[in-house]
């Protein structure tokens, strides 16, 4: 099968988002063959998830002061911080007309494989983590999202951290930190990873795009030919930018169900344990673990990653904890399992209380969860 | 891997394309929700928005949007008509849909205007079992079990 490959750089937030949506729509309508788009945003853009609240997720004053664009993605998940060192990856494909659901499930695997193959080809041992992440040894390196357009087109989107200015990101996203000092930067830096960090080299964006395109070619068995936006696509992107992505009504809309944060601090024999948990409905969207215990950062990142989009069912929580502890027994020896179970339960119960009060709190896609602490 | 089991009440109609269920009363009022395979594919729901009462929709048009563990997207009307009621409880707590999708988890009620023309595109009665089996087979062979 033959696909178009569109590469563009330094796009504005509104153009980047509108272009993905127009391409997806055109493909759903049968006006275009599938597209792989590899692009970067201007320094910088802060993009919240489809149902998030801007004011809860982002430091809006800071963004305005630094002229950082704010916008809203059609895909779900947490807020992301994009610029010239983060690669946007959009795969726009048709959803079979009789198979909207199964097609998406099938292709989510292929989509992540394309990125994983590309990363593996430059020596980054990336792997898929249920449900929407790509990680390297427990540390998140890319987030994934699917948007199903009403034309039938499917947009698979990923933000891949080639490099990251952690301090800038922490200033843009609302975080659990009261101030952004070297300690906070160091903590976050140890929980996520980047291509630069994993390869210990400064691969440029052109090479990065080449290796990701190669990953897609081999995983999907497709050929790619470099393409650009057709004139009709450019016109529709300009219209969609103006009518949707430049509109305050789209960017600053308020969700009816607001995220709730619960926190818990426990003294254990190995040190203080500080938990922050973000709850959306019946889902744990994010878990953040801090404290003065000595545990391997990869293992803690793995624990946190295991609880992104996790059920609030107590048995399932315990099963997940048991599974991670079994795999990382030594690294987690100083973080008592019983205390962690207790702290998560406590934080979850507090989040539920807050949820009932319609509290809204933030979390970020790579820095989870964020925001002010209410309990 | 354990074989998944799905519940499909036999007194309902199903929109095979979008995995929605429909329950009809005598006045062409149609309760609409997401069926078991649709929900399994989406994963747990985090957010739902629904178009307001009084909105007129055509079959296949959006009646709202959702964010689930695995994707965001529109919720599609399985029949044409006017939305006469929406389930605000599910908007406020989408987890209700995951817990009780065929009862408390209904999403909208539509006053169907073209039921006679559109109901033959829905799945029900003796067609139900073969369709479920085909869908499960498809999910097992193509599905991505995240």
HADDOCK unambig.tbl for C-alpha pairs under 7 A between the chains (distance, minus, plus):
assign (segid A and resid 51 and name CA) (segid B and resid 47 and name CA) 6.99 0.50 0.50
assign (segid A and resid 75 and name CA) (segid B and resid 72 and name CA) 5.69 0.50 0.50
assign (segid A and resid 76 and name CA) (segid B and resid 67 and name CA) 6.15 0.50 0.50
assign (segid A and resid 76 and name CA) (segid B and resid 71 and name CA) 6.77 0.50 0.50
assign (segid A and resid 76 and name CA) (segid B and resid 72 and name CA) 5.82 0.50 0.50
assign (segid A and resid 98 and name CA) (segid B and resid 17 and name CA) 5.08 0.50 0.50
assign (segid A and resid 99 and name CA) (segid B and resid 17 and name CA) 6.12 0.50 0.50
assign (segid A and resid 100 and name CA) (segid B and resid 17 and name CA) 6.74 0.50 0.50
assign (segid A and resid 100 and name CA) (segid B and resid 18 and name CA) 6.49 0.50 0.50
assign (segid A and resid 101 and name CA) (segid B and resid 38 and name CA) 6.79 0.50 0.50
assign (segid A and resid 101 and name CA) (segid B and resid 41 and name CA) 6.40 0.50 0.50
assign (segid A and resid 102 and name CA) (segid B and resid 139 and name CA) 6.31 0.50 0.50
assign (segid A and resid 102 and name CA) (segid B and resid 142 and name CA) 6.96 0.50 0.50
assign (segid A and resid 102 and name CA) (segid B and resid 143 and name CA) 5.76 0.50 0.50
assign (segid A and resid 105 and name CA) (segid B and resid 41 and name CA) 6.90 0.50 0.50
assign (segid A and resid 105 and name CA) (segid B and resid 143 and name CA) 5.40 0.50 0.50
assign (segid A and resid 105 and name CA) (segid B and resid 144 and name CA) 4.70 0.50 0.50
assign (segid A and resid 106 and name CA) (segid B and resid 142 and name CA) 5.57 0.50 0.50
assign (segid A and resid 106 and name CA) (segid B and resid 143 and name CA) 4.94 0.50 0.50
assign (segid A and resid 106 and name CA) (segid B and resid 144 and name CA) 4.83 0.50 0.50
assign (segid A and resid 109 and name CA) (segid B and resid 144 and name CA) 6.35 0.50 0.50
assign (segid A and resid 130 and name CA) (segid B and resid 146 and name CA) 5.50 0.50 0.50
assign (segid A and resid 131 and name CA) (segid B and resid 70 and name CA) 6.89 0.50 0.50
assign (segid A and resid 131 and name CA) (segid B and resid 146 and name CA) 5.76 0.50 0.50
assign (segid A and resid 145 and name CA) (segid B and resid 71 and name CA) 6.31 0.50 0.50
assign (segid A and resid 146 and name CA) (segid B and resid 70 and name CA) 6.84 0.50 0.50
assign (segid A and resid 146 and name CA) (segid B and resid 71 and name CA) 4.59 0.50 0.50
assign (segid A and resid 146 and name CA) (segid B and resid 72 and name CA) 6.22 0.50 0.50
assign (segid A and resid 147 and name CA) (segid B and resid 71 and name CA) 5.68 0.50 0.50
assign (segid A and resid 147 and name CA) (segid B and resid 72 and name CA) 4.86 0.50 0.50
assign (segid A and resid 147 and name CA) (segid B and resid 73 and name CA) 5.42 0.50 0.50
assign (segid A and resid 148 and name CA) (segid B and resid 72 and name CA) 6.39 0.50 0.50
assign (segid A and resid 148 and name CA) (segid B and resid 73 and name CA) 4.69 0.50 0.50
assign (segid A and resid 149 and name CA) (segid B and resid 73 and name CA) 6.22 0.50 0.50
assign (segid A and resid 150 and name CA) (segid B and resid 74 and name CA) 6.29 0.50 0.50
assign (segid A and resid 256 and name CA) (segid B and resid 92 and name CA) 6.52 0.50 0.50
assign (segid A and resid 257 and name CA) (segid B and resid 47 and name CA) 6.48 0.50 0.50
assign (segid A and resid 257 and name CA) (segid B and resid 92 and name CA) 5.60 0.50 0.50
assign (segid A and resid 280 and name CA) (segid B and resid 46 and name CA) 5.70 0.50 0.50
assign (segid A and resid 281 and name CA) (segid B and resid 46 and name CA) 5.56 0.50 0.50
assign (segid A and resid 281 and name CA) (segid B and resid 93 and name CA) 5.63 0.50 0.50
assign (segid A and resid 281 and name CA) (segid B and resid 94 and name CA) 6.24 0.50 0.50
assign (segid A and resid 281 and name CA) (segid B and resid 95 and name CA) 5.81 0.50 0.50
assign (segid A and resid 282 and name CA) (segid B and resid 95 and name CA) 5.20 0.50 0.50
assign (segid A and resid 283 and name CA) (segid B and resid 46 and name CA) 6.68 0.50 0.50
assign (segid A and resid 309 and name CA) (segid B and resid 69 and name CA) 6.22 0.50 0.50
